[in-house]
Amino acid sequence: MANLWHEYDVRLDFTTELCGSTPGNLDLIEPWLKSRAPKVIPPGGKTITEITEEVFSTLAEPEEETKPGQLVFQRKDGKLVLRSAAFRAHIKDCARIISSLYVGKIEGEKSFSVRVMNGVYHDEKAPFTPILKEDSTPFTEPTGSYEKPVHAIGPRGVHINALKNIEYCDGAHVVFRLKVLKARNPKANPVVSKEDLETVFEYGAVYGYGGERSDGRGRYFFTVTEVNHE
């Protein structure tokens, strides 16, 4: 059987704080996931119930104190981790923006965003990606947390003021693998080239990854390396 995929290893070195974005309150997990769920579950995709159970299993132990409004990192085997699928979501977000504002569309060809969304996937063998320190050892606890005031208007027009407590890691980096669809004809241009990936991450480096991007958190520089299996 022909191999459909090129593989690339991507490293993101965060230049600002990487912030947790998963609600620490178990009662908020399912509504949080539902608000982010696609209208149609892709083939082989997990249901909200399955993803909720997965998130439950990666939060801090129930006996550990969780502050109201806390946003945390998921935990796996004693390490702080990110869901690898979230990197694909980040790539798709960046590709949509680049496609509409920068690349445009050539008549008769698939748009940049369509090629990226349908041609780039995270490695299914690694559902979680450890958050690593500068010496490449995994974070087992966040560097710290900080509070941020939140101002909103409720459904009845009532002004709501609250505090979010956000976990963060300083000096963090992550390494993950992407699978990129090859062109059917070896002489044709690839569906998504290494240069295309680098364009996505060049935008994403400023757009930011994870929580609190609007405050400049989650910015990074990147390297993309093709995996050679020979």
C-alpha positions as CSV (number, residue, x, y, z in Angstrom):
1,M,0.0,0.0,0.0
2,A,1.3,3.5,-0.9
3,N,2.3,5.8,1.9
4,L,0.0,8.8,1.7
5,W,1.8,11.0,4.2
6,H,4.9,13.2,4.6
7,E,5.8,13.5,8.3
8,Y,7.2,16.6,10.0
9,D,8.4,17.3,13.5
10,V,7.4,20.7,14.8
11,R,9.0,22.4,17.8
12,L,7.3,25.5,19.4
13,D,9.5,27.5,21.8
14,F,7.3,29.9,23.8
15,T,8.7,33.3,24.2
16,T,5.8,34.4,26.5
17,E,3.9,32.5,29.1
18,L,2.0,29.4,27.9
19,C,-1.3,29.5,29.7
20,G,-3.7,26.8,30.7
21,S,-7.2,27.0,29.1
22,T,-9.1,24.0,30.5
23,P,-11.7,24.8,33.2
24,G,-10.6,23.4,36.6
25,N,-14.2,23.1,37.7
26,L,-15.5,19.7,36.6
27,D,-19.1,21.0,36.3
28,L,-17.9,23.4,33.6
29,I,-16.1,20.8,31.4
30,E,-19.1,19.6,29.3
31,P,-20.5,23.0,28.6
32,W,-17.0,24.2,27.7
33,L,-16.5,21.3,25.2
34,K,-20.0,21.7,23.7
35,S,-19.3,25.4,23.0
36,R,-16.2,24.3,20.9
37,A,-17.7,21.2,19.3
38,P,-18.1,21.1,15.5
39,K,-21.6,20.9,14.1
40,V,-20.7,17.5,12.5
41,I,-18.5,14.9,14.1
42,P,-15.8,13.8,11.6
43,P,-15.6,10.0,10.8
44,G,-13.9,8.3,13.7
45,G,-14.2,11.4,15.8
46,K,-15.0,11.2,19.5
47,T,-18.3,12.2,21.0
48,I,-18.6,15.0,23.6
49,T,-19.2,12.3,26.3
50,E,-16.0,10.5,25.3
51,I,-13.9,13.7,25.2
52,T,-15.4,14.8,28.5
53,E,-14.3,11.6,30.2
54,E,-10.9,12.0,28.7
55,V,-10.6,15.5,30.0
56,F,-11.8,14.4,33.5
57,S,-9.0,11.8,33.6
58,T,-6.3,14.4,32.9
59,L,-7.3,17.1,35.5
60,A,-5.8,17.4,39.0
61,E,-7.0,14.9,41.5
62,P,-10.4,15.9,43.1
63,E,-8.9,16.2,46.5
64,E,-6.6,19.0,45.3
65,E,-8.1,22.4,45.8
66,T,-9.5,24.1,42.7
67,K,-10.2,27.8,42.8
68,P,-13.5,29.1,41.2
69,G,-12.9,30.3,37.6
70,Q,-9.6,28.5,37.4
71,L,-8.1,27.6,34.0
72,V,-5.6,24.7,34.2
73,F,-3.3,22.4,32.3
74,Q,-4.3,18.8,31.8
75,R,-2.1,16.1,33.5
76,K,-1.0,12.8,32.3
77,D,1.3,10.4,34.1
78,G,2.4,13.2,36.4
79,K,3.2,15.6,33.6
80,L,1.6,18.7,32.3
81,V,0.3,18.0,28.8
82,L,-1.6,19.6,25.9
83,R,-4.0,17.7,23.7
84,S,-2.2,17.1,20.4
85,A,-5.5,17.6,18.5
86,A,-5.4,21.2,19.7
87,F,-2.3,21.9,17.6
88,R,-4.3,20.9,14.5
89,A,-7.1,23.3,15.7
90,H,-4.4,26.1,16.0
91,I,-3.1,25.3,12.5
92,K,-6.7,25.4,11.0
93,D,-7.4,28.7,12.7
94,C,-4.3,30.3,11.3
95,A,-4.8,28.8,7.8
96,R,-8.3,30.3,7.6
97,I,-7.1,33.7,8.4
98,I,-4.1,33.5,6.1
99,S,-6.3,32.1,3.3
100,S,-8.8,35.0,3.5
101,L,-6.5,37.9,4.2
102,Y,-3.1,37.0,2.7
103,V,-3.0,34.2,0.2
104,G,-6.3,34.5,-1.5
105,K,-7.7,31.9,-4.0
106,I,-6.6,31.0,-7.5
107,E,-9.5,30.1,-9.8
108,G,-9.8,26.3,-10.3
109,E,-7.6,25.5,-7.3
110,K,-8.5,24.5,-3.8
111,S,-8.0,27.4,-1.3
112,F,-5.0,27.5,1.0
113,S,-7.3,26.9,4.0
114,V,-9.1,23.9,2.4
115,R,-5.7,22.3,1.6
116,V,-4.4,22.7,5.1
117,M,-7.6,21.7,6.9
118,N,-7.9,18.5,4.8
119,G,-4.2,17.7,4.4
120,V,-2.6,18.3,7.8
121,Y,-3.2,16.0,10.9
122,H,-1.6,15.4,14.2
123,D,0.0,12.0,14.9
124,E,-2.8,9.8,16.2
125,K,-0.2,7.7,18.1
126,A,0.5,10.7,20.4
127,P,-2.8,12.0,21.7
128,F,-1.1,14.1,24.4
129,T,2.1,16.3,24.1
130,P,4.2,17.0,27.2
131,I,5.0,20.6,28.0
132,L,8.8,20.7,28.4
133,K,11.2,22.9,30.3
134,E,14.3,24.5,28.7
135,D,16.4,21.4,29.6
136,S,13.7,19.2,27.9
137,T,12.4,17.7,31.1
138,P,8.6,17.8,31.4
139,F,6.8,20.2,33.6
140,T,5.1,18.4,36.5
141,E,3.7,21.6,38.0
142,P,3.0,25.0,36.4
143,T,5.4,27.9,37.0
144,G,2.6,29.7,38.8
145,S,-0.8,31.3,38.3
146,Y,-2.2,34.7,38.1
147,E,-5.6,36.4,38.4
148,K,-7.3,38.3,35.7
149,P,-10.5,40.4,36.1
150,V,-13.4,39.5,33.8
151,H,-16.2,41.8,32.9
152,A,-19.2,40.6,31.0
153,I,-22.9,41.3,30.5
154,G,-25.3,38.5,31.5
155,P,-28.4,37.4,29.5
156,R,-30.6,39.8,31.4
157,G,-28.3,42.7,30.9
158,V,-26.7,42.5,34.3
159,H,-23.0,43.4,34.5
160,I,-20.9,40.6,35.8
161,N,-17.5,41.1,37.4
162,A,-15.3,38.1,38.3
163,L,-11.7,36.8,38.6
164,K,-10.1,34.1,36.5
165,N,-7.2,32.2,38.0
166,I,-4.9,31.0,35.2
167,E,-2.1,28.5,35.4
168,Y,1.0,29.3,33.3
169,C,4.4,27.8,32.3
170,D,7.4,30.0,31.7
171,G,10.2,29.0,29.3
172,A,8.2,26.1,27.9
173,H,8.5,24.3,24.6
174,V,6.7,21.4,22.9
175,V,7.6,19.0,20.1
176,F,4.9,17.2,18.1
177,R,4.6,15.3,14.8
178,L,2.3,16.2,11.9
179,K,1.2,14.0,9.0
180,V,0.8,15.9,5.7
181,L,-1.0,14.5,2.7
182,K,1.3,13.8,-0.3
183,A,0.3,14.7,-3.9
184,R,-0.9,11.6,-5.8
185,N,1.6,12.4,-8.6
186,P,5.1,12.5,-7.2
187,K,6.0,15.2,-9.7
188,A,3.2,17.5,-8.7
189,N,3.4,20.2,-6.0
190,P,2.6,18.8,-2.6
191,V,-0.9,19.3,-1.1
192,V,0.7,21.3,1.7
193,S,4.4,22.0,1.4
194,K,7.0,22.6,4.1
195,E,6.9,26.3,3.1
196,D,3.1,26.3,3.6
197,L,3.5,24.9,7.1
198,E,6.1,27.5,7.9
199,T,3.8,30.2,6.6
200,V,1.1,28.9,9.0
201,F,3.4,28.9,12.0
202,E,4.9,32.3,11.1
203,Y,1.5,33.7,11.5
204,G,0.7,31.6,14.5
205,A,3.9,32.7,16.3
206,V,2.3,36.2,16.6
207,Y,-1.3,35.0,16.8
208,G,-0.3,32.9,19.8
209,Y,-1.2,29.5,21.1
210,G,-3.5,28.5,24.0
211,G,-5.2,30.8,26.5
212,E,-4.9,34.5,26.9
213,R,-3.6,35.2,23.4
214,S,-5.2,38.6,23.4
215,D,-2.8,39.6,26.3
216,G,0.2,38.4,24.2
217,R,0.5,35.1,25.9
218,G,1.4,31.9,24.0
219,R,3.7,33.5,21.4
220,Y,6.5,31.4,20.1
221,F,9.2,30.8,17.5
222,F,9.2,27.5,15.6
223,T,11.2,24.9,13.7
224,V,9.7,22.5,11.1
225,T,11.8,19.4,10.2
226,E,10.9,16.8,7.7
227,V,11.1,13.2,9.1
228,N,13.3,10.9,7.0
229,H,12.4,7.3,7.5
230,E,15.2,5.9,5.3
